[in-house]
């Protein structure tokens, strides 16, 4: 029989080890996919300056990598889960990066992101918003709120970077994604692999557009959204 992680250590983004003594969580998905994701994010945002918000930072491992690779951006991790924010803060303290801020509580489905809360620079448009592996494990209202918030808070040349599995032309890009979609919807009927075309339509409704689509390992995609001209 294979060893199983005690259920109390399993959270929605998938953690296969107990927390470190300081609260850091370790996601196997980060170890598998961090290098290709970082390569795309670094290329897309390499010339950006200012403030970047990560939505749904999970364990906090991705935002540490982003902050280390892109010192021209001040990174603001966020997550609605207190347990996740504890892990993010632990990773932040461990990294000791001056451009990585303390995590904030953020429900992007809300009409008011309250980015003026203590610690966040209010009245500063964002150079970037990054969202990794969130939209398929969240209700559609999160996608609606994310793109509406991006329209409100991105600066004129700001970009929204989305990573995860997507259907293209109404079809899954691989049998494994189809099986994943079935499993997600069985767990929660409001979850599921999203249609790229639905994301594009939602973007257009918010005066955004998909400026670039990048094929990634494990049948995932990066969608880079920018303001419509």
N, C-alpha and C positions, 0 to 999 in steps of 0.2 A: 504494500500500500504506500502511495506517495505521501510525503509529509504535506500537511495543509497549514496555511497561516491561520492563526486564531481569528475568528470573525471580527473581533473588535479592532483589528488592524486593517481591515479591508474597507476601503472607501471607494467612491464612484469612479475615480480615475485609475484605480488599480494599484495597490501597494502590496508587495510580496515579502516585506520584512517588517519586524516591529520597529517603532520609532527609535531614533537615536536617543540617548539620554537627555539631549537638549530639546527634543521634540521634532527634529527633522524627519520627515517622511521621504521614502525613496521609491519612486515609481519605475517599474520595468519599462514602461513605454518611453520614458525619458531616455533611458540607457540605449534603447533600440533606435530611436528616431532623432535624438538631439542634434547629431552632427549635420544631417541633411537639412533639418529645419533651420539651424543656425546659419548654414551657408546661404540659404535663400533670404532670411531676414537681414543678414549682414549685407548682402548685395543690394536688396531693395532699400534699406534704410541707412546705408553706409554714409551718405552725404547729409543726412538729416541732423538738425540741431534743435534743441529745445526739450520738450517734455513728451514722454511716451507712456501710455497707459496699457498695462496688460490686464485683460478681462479674464477672470477665471484662472488665476495663477496656480491653483492646485497645490502641489507640494512646494512650489517656489523654485524648483530647479531650473526651469527654462529661463525665468527672468534673471536669475543670477548669471547665466550664460550670456544673455543678451546684454546685460549691463557691463559685463567684462569685455565683450567684443565691441561694444558701441559706446565708448566713453563720451561721445558728443551729445548723447541723450541722457536726460535724467529719467530714470525708470520708476514708475509707480505701480507696484503689484496690487491686485485687488482680488477679493473673493468673498462671497456671501457667507461662507462657512467659517466659524470661529476656529474649528480644528485645523482647517487649512491655513488660516492666517497665522496660527501658532507655528506651523511648519515653515511658512514663508519667512516669518520673522527670524526663526532659528537659522535658516539658510542664509538670510541677509547678514546676521551677526557673524556667522562663520566666514562669509566671503569678505566682509570688511571693505566694501566698495563705496566710495563717496557718492557715486551717482545712482545708488540703489536706495530708495526710500522705504519707510515702514509700510506694511500693507494696509489698505483701507477696505472697509466693508462696502460692497457695491452690488446692488441688484440692478442689472442693466435693463430689466423689463420695466423698471420704474420710469415714469416720465421725467423725474428729477433725479439726476445722478448725484446731486449734492457734492459736487467736486470742490466746493468751497469749504468742506469740513476741515477741522484742524489738521494742519500738516500738508494739505494739498494746495498748490498755488492757484487760487481762484483768478478768473479773468485772464488766464493764459491759454490760448488755443493750443491744441495738441498737435505735435508733429506726426504722431503715429499712435494707432491703437492696434494691439496684437491680441489675437484670441486663438488659442491652441486647444483642439479637441474638446470643444464645449457644445457646439450647436446640436450635435446628435444625442447628447445626454441632457437635454433641456427642452422645455416646451417651446413651441414656435414663437410664443410671446417674447422669449429671450432674443431670438433672431430679430424680431421686429424692433425691440427696444435697443438692441445693439446698433442696428443700422440707423435708426432715428437719432440715437445719441451721437453716432459718428458724424452725422450731418450737422448736429448742433455744435460739436466740440472740436472737430478737426479744423486746423488752419487751412488756408486756401490751397496749399500744395500738400496737405497732410494725406496719409495713406492708412487704410485699414487692411490688416493682413490676417486672413483666416486660414487655418489648417485643419484638415480632417478628411473623412470620407464623404464623397458626394456622388449622387446619381448624375449622369450626363445624358441629356436627351430622354429622360424618363427611365433610363436603364442603369443598373449597377455596372460598375467598371470591372468587377471580378466576382466569381461565385462566393468567395470568402466575404465580400462586402454584403452580398444578398443574405447570407446566413447571419452575419452580424446584425443586419437590420431586423431580421425576424427576432433575434434574441433581445435586442433593445426594446422592441415594441411589446414583447411578452413581459419584459420587466416593468415597463411603463408605457402605456399606449400613447403618451404625449412625446415620447422620444422617437428617434429613428434617423436614418441617413437622409439628409436633405437633398433636394434637387438643386443643382447649380442654377438652372433656369429660374427657379423660384427665388433664389438669392439675387439673381440679376434683376428680376422684376421688383423685388423689394428695394434693391439699390436704386433703381430708376425712380421709384416713388419718393425716394429721399434725395434725389438729384445727385446720386452717385452712380458709378459704373464699374464693372469689372475690367480693369486695365490690363491685367495679366493673369494667366492661368499656368501654373507650374505643376507638372506631374512629379509625384514624389514616390519613394519606396513604399511598399506595403499597400499599394493601390489607393493612396491618399493624394490629395491635391492641396496646393496653396492657391488661394484666390487673393489677389491684390486689388483693392478697391480704391478709387480716387474720385474726386469731385467731377461731375460732368462739366464740360466746357459750356 
